[in-house]
């Protein structure tokens, strides 16, 4: 009986104390990612159907709590995950909360605001339970677990309280709760170095999530072209959209490593670590907007110009992606690495500026022209960031062994 219990129920343990080898995502984590990508997909659908400036800002605001929900569970799992029955059930409960958020996100600023707020609060409460367990069973992480449990519990309470009041006070409480939620890790200082994250597992988790969100661009192209007889303009626009996605994939994954995580582990430097983490927010939001913009462009009539709002969703989303990638890449170790990362940031900013210029200068143009210009910017980004073939060859040799 004792052996059976030990296989089913295990207390949280510090996973990354040594972190000497490769660590990869579990099947449960991948399942969890799919649920959250479904929630992000609903944000993309909102952009597809509501392209006005006010709707875009509202959608961006709703994206933040969905993204932060994923961040919370991801960082807990990276540090303490045991993949036992209790851990899986608590993650499942957070998945149910995420599904509920996705269901009510379309009406979150109207009649569905209470359900959205309570779903977010419940998800954070389950995360707080996990941190209380870590606080009890992992003495070395007690300081960080106590701080996170307290901060996230306070934020969850504010979210729950917001369901009892009407707008606009409800939305002010949402903003306050997010400040507490996001500010808790930022103000934790040395605790991040005392309880470090994995230098291999965490970048992989972010990379997998970005890859799935990036795949929404391809889904948008396929959905828009899955008609009996798509126009030649739609096909050309779809091809340009795929080239845009390819460029983003190249420059993000070509530079995906654990440098920022390594900095906090080895040097106790949390600045680069926080920059790397929070820069993924505009990147994920930009990928979502780009996917929606590609679908809007492909479905535009072949004889019509791109609607101004649709054009800015596409161009603004692509610019946001490039800005996010530039910030993610910032802070490579060493003097040469810092010069290289600053140079990459300059190219990303130039590309983002070019995307905004396309949005401003292509008034009245057809969708293929707009998407084609952005695809050219993506190809230019690839040219400025050639691959490290020696690094790839070494990775293939290791994989072959």
N, C-alpha and C positions, 0 to 999 in steps of 0.2 A: 504493500500500500504506500509506503513511504517513497519507494522508487517511482511508483506511478505518479504520485503528487509532484515529485521533483521534475518529472518530464513535462507535466502540465502547468505547474505554477512555479515560477522562479522570481525572486525579487529583482528589482532593477540593479544593474551593475554598470560601473564606469567602463565604457567600451574602448576608449581611446587613450588610456593611460600610457601605453607603450606605442601603439600605432606604428609598428615596424613593418607591416606587410600590406598587401592590397586588400581592400574591403569593398564589397559591392552591394548594391541594393538588393533587398529581399523581395520575394514575390508579393508579400503583403504590401510593401512600400510601392511597388509598381501598380498594384491594384488601387491603392489609395490615390496615386497620381491620376489615374484614369477618371476617378470620381471628380477630382478637382478640375481636370481639364474639361469635363462636361459642364461644370459651373462656369468656367471661363468662356466656353463656347456659347453659353446663354448671353454673356456680355457682348460677344461678337454679333449675335442675332439682334440684340438691342440696337447696336450701331447700324446694322443693315437696314432696320426698319425705321429708325429715328435718327436722322442725320443733321438736325439743327444744332446750332452752337450750344444751346441750353441742354439739349439731350446728350450731347457728347460730354459736356462737363459733368452731368449727373451720372452718366455711365462710368466715367473715369473715377468718380468718387465711390461708386459701388464696387469697383474693381479692387480697391485697396483692402477692405476687410476680407474679401475672398482670398486674395493673395496672402494676406497676413495669417489667415487660418492655416494655409498650407505651410507657411514658414514655421509656425509654432510647433506643429507635429513633427515636421522634418528635422528640426534642430533637437527636439527631445529624443527622437528615434536615433539620431546620429550619436548622441552621448550615452543613452541609457537603454536602448532597445534590447529586449530579451527574446522577443518573438514567441512568448509563451501564451497561454490561453487568456490570462487577464489582460496582457498587453494587446492582443488581437481584438478582444472585446471592446476595450477602451478606444482603440483606433476605429473599429467598426462604428461605435457610437458617434465619433467625430465625422465619419463618412456620412452617416445618416443626417447629421446636422448640416453638412455641406450640400447634400442633395436637397434638403429643405430650403437652404439659402438659394440654390439654383432655381427651385420651383417658384420662389416668391421674389426673385430679383427684378422681374419685369414690373411688378407693382410695388417695389420697395419704397418708392417715393410717394406712393398714393395709398391705396387701401391695404397693401400687403406689408407695410412697414413694421407692424407689430410682429408678424410671423418671422420676418427677416431678422429683426433684432433679437428675438428669443432664440432663433436657430443659432445665430452667431454666439450668443451668450452661453447656450448649452454646450456648444463645441468647446469653448474656452474652459467651461467648468470641468469637462472630462480631462482636458489637458492639465488643469490645476490638480486634479486627483493624481495624475501621473507624477507631477512634480512633488506632491506630498509623499508619495511612495519613495521617490528618489531621495528626498530629504531624510526619510526614516532609515533607508537601507544603505545609502552611500555617504558615509561621513565626510569623505574628501570633497564631495560636491554639495555639502549642506548649505554653504553660503549662497551659491548660485541658485540652487533649487528653492531656497526660502525666498529669495528676492523675486524670482520668476513667479512662484506660486502666489506671492502677495500682490505683485503688480498685475498679473493676469486676472486674479480673483477680483481686484478692485475694478478693472476694466469690464469684466463680465457683469458685475453688479450694476455698473452705469448703463450698459447695454440693456439689461433686464429692466431697469427703472425707466428707460426711454419708452418702453412699450406701454407705460401707464400714462404718458402725456401725449399731447397732440403736436403736430408740426406748427411752427418751425422749431419749438423748443426741443422736440425729439431729435432733430438733426443736429442741433447744437450739442446735445448730449452725445450723439454719435461721434462728433468731432473730438469732444473731450475724452471719450473712451479710447479712441484711436491714438490720441496723444499719449495716454497712459500706457496703452498696449505696446506701441512702437518705442516709446521712450524708455520702457523698462530695460530692454537689452542695451540700448545706447548708453545708459547711465550706469551700467554694471561694471565698467572699467576692467580692473585686473581679474575679476571673476572669470572672464572669458579665457584668460591665459591659465588660470588655475584649473579650469575644466575644459580643456581644448576640444575642438571638433576634429574629425578625421580629415587628413590631408588628401585622401583618395575618395572616400565614400561621399563626402559632402559635395565636392565639385561634380561627381557623377550624378548625384541626385538632382542638382540644378540643371546639369546638361540634359538629362533625360526629360525633365519637365519642359525645358525650353524646346527640345526637339519635338515633343508632342504638340506644344502650342504652335510651333512653326508649321507642323503638319496641317494645321487648320487652313493655311494658305492653299495647300494642295487640295484639300477637301473642298474649299471654295471654288477652285478652278473646275474640279470634276463635277461638282453639283451644278455649276452654271452652264457647263457644256453638255450635260447629260440630257440633251434634247434630241428630237428626231433629226433636225438639220440645223446645227449651229452655224451662224454666219462666219464668213472668213475673218471679219473684224474681231469677232468674239474669240476665235481660235488664236489669232495673232496676240490678242490681249492676254489670253490664258498662258501662252508660251512666255510672254514677257513677265507675267506674274510668277511663273515658275523660276525664271532667271533671277528675279528679285529675291525669291526665297533661297535660291542656291547661293547667291552672294552673301546673304545674312548667315546662312549655315556655315559657309567657308570661314568668314572672318571671326565668328564666335568660337567654333569648335577648333579652329587652328590654334587658338590661344587659350583653350580651356586647360587650366592646370590648378594645382593647389598652392600657388605662390602666396596668396593672401592668407590662407589657412596656415601655411608653414611659418609665415611671419609672426602670427600670434602664438604659435606653439613654441618656436625657437627663440624669438626675440621679445615676446610679450607686447608686440605692437598691435594695438587694436584698431588704429585708424584705417589702415589699408583693408583690414578685415571687414569693418563696418561699411566702407565704401564699396567693396566687392559685393557685400550682401545687398545693400539698399539700391545699388545701381541696377540690380536685376528687376526691380519694380518698374521703372520706365521701359526697360527692355521687354518685359512680359506684356505690359500694356501696349507698347508699340507693335509687338507681334500680333496681338489680338486686333488692333485697329487696322494693321496692314492686311490681315486676312479678310476682314470685313470690306476694306477698300478694294481689294482685288476682286472679290465677288461682285461688288457694286459696279466695278468697271467692266467686267466681263458681261454682265447682264444689261449694260447700256445698249440701246439700239444702235445698230451699225451706222446709221445716218445722223445720229445725234451727238452733240458735244457732251462731255462729262458734266454732270451737275456740279456746281461749285462746292456744295457741302460734301459730296462724294469725293471730289478731287482732293479736298483738304484732309479728309479722313485718310485717304491713301498716302498722300505726300507727307502729311504730318505724322502719321504712324510710322512711315519708313524713316523719317528724320529722327523720331524718338528711338527707334531701334538702333540706329547708328550711334546716337549719343549714349545710349545705355551700354552698348558694346565697348565704346571708347572708355567709359568710366570703369567698366568691369576689368578691362585690360590694364588699367592704370596701376602702377605700383609694383612693377617687377623688381625682384631683389637685385642689389648691386648697382653701382654707378652706371654701368653699361645698360643694365636692364631698365633703369629709370629713364635713361635717354631714349631707349627703344620704345618704352610705353608712352612717353610724351609725344614721340613722333607719330605713333599709331593714333593717339588721341587727336592730334592735329588733323590727320587724314580723316578720321571719323567725323570730326566737327566740320571739315570741308564738305564731306559727303552729305551731312545733315543740312548744311546750308544750301547745297545744291538741290536737295530734295524740296526744301522750302521754296527755292527759286523756281523749280518746276511748277509747284503749286501756284505761284504768283504769275508766271509767264505763259501758262498754257490755257488761258481763258479762251473758251470756245473751241478747244481742240477735241478731237475724238479720243476715245479711251486708249486705243493702241499707241497713240503718240505719247500720252502721259505715262503709261506703263513702260513704254520703250525707253523713255528718257530716264526713268528710275532704274531700269535694268542696266543701262549704260553706267550709271553711278555705281551700282553694285559690282559690275565687272571691273570698274576702275579701282574699287576698294580691294578686290582680289589681287589685282596687279601690284598694288602697293604693299601687299602682305603675302609674299611668296611663301610656300610651305617649307618647313624644315624636313626635307626628304630623309636626311640621316636619322632624325628622330623617329620618323615613321618606319624606316627599315629596322631600327632597333626594336621597336614595338612589335613588328611582325615576327622578328626572330624570337623574341621572348614568347609570343603567342604560339609559335611553332614548336617550341620546346615543350 
